[in-house]
Amino acid sequence: MLLAEVAQATQRLADAGVPSPRTDAEELAAFVHGVKRGALHTVKDSDFDARYWEVIARREAREPLQHITGRAYFRYLELQVGPGVFVPRPETESVVGWAIDAVRAMDVVEPCIVDLCTGSGAIALALAQEVPRSRVHAVELSEDALRWTRKNVEGSRVELRQGDALTAFPDLDGQVDLVITNPPYIPLTEWEYVAPEARDYDPDLALFSGEDGLDLIRGLERTAHRLLRPGGVVVVEHADTQGGQVPWIFTEERGWADAADHPDLNKRPRFATARKALP
């Protein structure tokens, strides 16, 4: 019975425009019935829980899957998320992968890493987990987001602060090996084109940044330059439509070298990197 219900739910979600209807129908079935997605076939007909249709109705209305289940998966992490915090996206996993490789290549014993606009803490926690001797610092401005961040970083090595990313960590000036950020970068003019899951549920503070979407990135360029040691690296996620624009913010005139853009797993421009020039 459950597999038939999942098929029916998949059709309902597809009709509602949900991008991954089958996956979401199965994830919600697993969530309601307390099993792993791969074990749905073990749920007996008699154990079907009618609450399944309640959560399907919520997803049908384009409430994010992660808000319904209360969890998001990111690389090797399971994070707690909900209203008030940006839900981490799969595209950001490739950004973090590049950053991890860059830090390992530095051959620094205890690399110092700063995550600006940390949100759920996904990036900071992944770096702390996968670069075992790193010292990871993260900053978030929103109190609503921090309710979730604090839950996620509890018991980890991540040092979390509340504050403005533009002025954060003056005590670390010139000492940081890697600065990484997934800042708001959607142009205000694009509001109507944003997927309902993001537009209606992610906080505006985490999405929009001026007419061209690059306002905060322009400010963070100065923050990164202040924090990094000479030779240190900055990694900035951006929209796939902003490929080519972001590297131009990190110019030689402003003290940068090797500014470049990089694709995500879908071969779309996804993040820019630059190295603080040596004196």
N, C-alpha and C positions, 0 to 999 in steps of 0.2 A: 504493500500500500504506500509506504513512504516514498519509494522511487516514482510512483505514479503522481504523488502529490508534488514532488520536486519538479517533475516534468511540467505539471500544470503551472506551478509557481514560476518556472523559467519563462513560460510563454507570457505570463502576466507582466513580469519584469521587462521582457523584451518589448512588449507593447508600450510600456511606460518610458522607453528610451534608455533604460539602464545599460551602460556600456558592456558589462560582463554578466549577463543574466543567469547563465548556468552556474558559474562559479558562485555568485552571490546566493542563489537559491540553495545550493549545497552547503555553503558556509552557514547560512541561517538555520538550515535543518540540523546541522551538526551542533550548532550553538544551543538551540532549543532542547535537543535531545541528549546533550551532554556527552557526545562522542566525537571522535576525530572524523574529519570529512571522508577519509578513506574507509571508515567503518559504518557508513550509513546503511549498507546492506544488512547489517546485523540487527538493526532496530526492527522489532516485531510489529506486525500490523496493529496488534492490540495495544502497543505502547505509543502509538502516534499521539502527539501532543497538539491539541487544537490551537495553542498559542502560536504555532508556526504561522498561521494565517494573519495573526496580529502583526508579527514582525515583517511579514511579506508586504502587508499594506503600508507599513512605515517606509520600507525600501522602495515600494512602488511610488510613494510620494517624494522620492529622491532624497530621503534622509540618508546620510552616509552609512554604509555597512558598519564602519568602525564605531560610529556613535551608538548603533543598536547593540553591538556585541561588547562595546567598551574596551576593545583592544585593537591594536594595529601591529603588524609584523614588519620589521625593518632589518635587513640582513640577518643576523643571528639573534635578534632581540624580539621580545614580546612587550609592547608598551601599553600603558593605560592612557586612553584618550576619551574625549567627550566634548560637550559644548564649551567653547571658550579657547580651545587650543587647535592649532593647525594640525591636520592629519598628515603624517609623513607619506610621501609618494614613492613608488618604486623607482622613478627616474633618479631620485636623489641617491639611491644606493650606488650608482656608478660614479657619482661625484665623490662619495666617501671612499670608494675603492681606489680612485686615483690618488686621493689625499693620503691614504694609508701607504700606498706604494712610494709616494714622494717622501713621507717621513722616514720610512725604512731605509730609503736610499741615502738619507742624510748621514747615517751612521753616527747619530747622537745618542748617548747612553740613556738619558732621561729627557726626551723631547718635550718642549713646552708648547701646548696647543690651545688656541682660543677659538671657541664657537660663538659667533655673534648672532643674535636673534634665534636663540636655541629652540624656542617653542616647546615641543614635547620632550626635548633632550635627545632625540634620536641620533643626531650626528655626533654629539659629544660622547654619548654612551657607546656608540659603535667604535669610535676611535679609542676610547679607554679600554674597551674589551679586546680589540684586535691589535693594539700597540701596547703591550702589557706594562712597560715601564714609563709610559707617557704621563705627564702631568697635564690634565685637561681642565680648562676653565670655561665656563659657559655663562652667558648673560641673557636675560629676558626682561622686557619692560612690563608686559601685561600681567597684572595680578591674577586675572582669570586663567591665563595660560599657566602661570606658575603653580597653581593648585595641582595641575597634572604633572608638571616638570618635577616638582618636589617628590611626588610619589614615585616617579620613574627613576630618579637619581639616588633615592634612598639606598644606602648600603654600597653605593658605587664609589669610585675614586674621583668622580666629577665634582669640582668645586663650583657651586652655583651661586650667582648673585642676581639681584634685581637691579635693573638700571637701564640707562640709555646706551645702546651700542655705540653711539658716536663718541661718547666720553668715557666708556668703560675701561677698567683696568689700568689706570695711570701708573700703578705700582709695577706693571709689567713692561713698561715702555722700553723698547729696544732689546727685549729678552726672549721674544717669542719665535719659535721655529716655523710654526704654521698657523695662519689665520684662515678659518673656513666659515662660510655663511650661506644660508639659504634665505635671503631677505625677501620682503615683499617686492614684486617686480612687475605687476600687472598694470598697464596704463589705465587711468580712470576712464578713458574713452572706450575701453573694451568691456566695461561692466556687463553689458547685456549679452555678451558672447561667452561669458564664463559659465562652466557647467553648474547646474543648480546645487549639486553637492558641495561645491566650494563657495559659490556666491551666497547661498542662503544659510550656510552652516559654519564655514571657516570664518574666523574673525577678520574684519576689514583690515585691521592693523597688520595682519600677516599676508595680505593679498596685494593691496594697491599702493602705488608710490608715484604720484604726480602724473602729468599729462603723457609722458613717454614711458613711465614705469621705472625710470632709472634714477630718480631723485635720491633715494636712500643709498643706492650703490655708489653714487658720486661722493656722498659723505663718508661711506665706509672705506672708500679708497684711502682717505686721509687717516682714518682710524687704523687701518692695516699697516700703513707706512709708519705710523707712530709706534705701533706695537712690535713690529718685526725687527729682528736683528738683520744686519746686512747679509744677504744670501738667503734669508727666510722667504717662505712662499705663501701667497694668498690664493684661495680657491673660492670662486663666487658662482653660485648657481644663477641662471637667468632663464627667461622664456625662450622657446625654440625659435621665436621670431626675432630675437635680439642678438642672434649670432652675428659677430662682426662688430657690433656696437660697443659691447662691454670691454673688449681688450683695448679699445681706443681711449678708455678712461684711465688705463694704467700705462701712461706714456713715459718715455725716457726723460722728458722734461720734468716730470713729477717724481723722478727717482726710481723708475722701474726698468726691468729688463725681461726679455723673453715672454712678453705678453702673448697669449695664444688662446684660441677657442678649442673646445673638445666636444665630440658627439656623445649622446647617450646610447643605450643599447638599440634604440630604434634609428640610429644614425642621424638624429636631429641635433643641431647645436644646443648644448645644455649647460655648459659651464666654462668660465674663463679662468685662467691662471696667470700669475706673473711672479717674478722674483724681485725682491728688493735689491736694487743695485748696490754693488760694493763701492765704498768711498774712494 
